């Protein structure tokens, strides 16, 4: 998931995201998006609950792009 934040809120949003269980990775970025979050869930409904109920309710989040992996290969 790619997340944009209000100016100056990147660190706050990053801290809040790290509190959410089930996140594999959270990275701060430069460029069009401010944060990259990797979420692994058992199903689409769980993903919806996390994205709509947790990510988008964090103060300072202004937008997001959810990218769903078609295939995933673990090394």
PyMOL commands that set and color helices and strands:
alter all, ss='L'
color gray80, all
select helices_A, chain A and resi 10-18+44-53+55-57
alter helices_A, ss='H'
color red, helices_A
select strands_A, chain A and resi 2-5+23-28+35-39+61-65
alter strands_A, ss='S'
color yellow, strands_A
deselect
rebuild
show_as cartoon
